[in-house]
């Protein structure tokens, strides 16, 4: 049985108020994952820009 199946089985007979809380938590987790991905991308930018912002890089991409 997959984790998804186990979750479905667990919530199958829960009352509506608890389902509302579970749905809120799932939305929170999705938002958190998106936020963390954006923070990682932002943090990498400062590290990588020293390689991106050079004359040789501009010349390499100029013909595209």
C-alpha positions in Angstrom: 0.0 0.0 0.0 1.4 3.4 -0.9 1.6 6.4 1.4 -1.1 8.1 -0.6 -3.4 5.0 0.0 -2.6 5.0 3.7 -3.5 8.7 4.0 -6.7 8.2 2.1 -7.6 5.3 4.4 -6.9 7.4 7.5 -9.0 10.4 6.4 -11.8 8.3 4.9 -14.1 8.6 7.9 -12.9 11.8 9.6 -15.5 14.5 10.4 -15.6 17.5 8.1 -13.9 19.9 10.6 -10.9 17.7 10.7 -10.8 17.4 7.0 -10.8 21.2 6.8 -7.7 21.2 9.1 -6.0 18.6 7.0 -6.7 20.5 3.8 -5.3 23.7 5.4 -2.1 21.8 6.4 -1.7 20.4 2.9 -1.9 23.9 1.5 0.6 25.1 4.1 3.1 22.3 3.0 2.7 23.2 -0.6 3.3 26.9 0.0 6.3 26.1 2.2 7.8 23.9 -0.5 7.4 26.7 -3.1 8.9 29.3 -0.7 11.9 27.1 0.1 12.5 26.6 -3.6 12.5 30.3 -4.2 14.9 30.9 -1.3 17.3 28.3 -2.6 17.2 29.9 -6.1 17.8 33.3 -4.6 20.7 32.1 -2.5 22.3 30.4 -5.5 22.1 33.5 -7.6 24.6 35.5 -5.6 27.0 32.5 -5.6 26.7 31.9 -9.4 26.6 35.5 -10.6 30.4 35.8 -10.4 30.6 33.2 -13.1 27.6 34.5 -15.1 28.5 38.2 -15.2 31.8 38.0 -17.1 32.8 39.1 -20.6 33.5 35.5 -21.7 30.0 34.4 -20.8 28.4 37.3 -22.7 30.5 36.4 -25.8 29.6 32.7 -25.5 25.9 33.6 -25.6 26.0 36.5 -28.1 25.4 34.3 -31.2 22.2 32.7 -29.8 
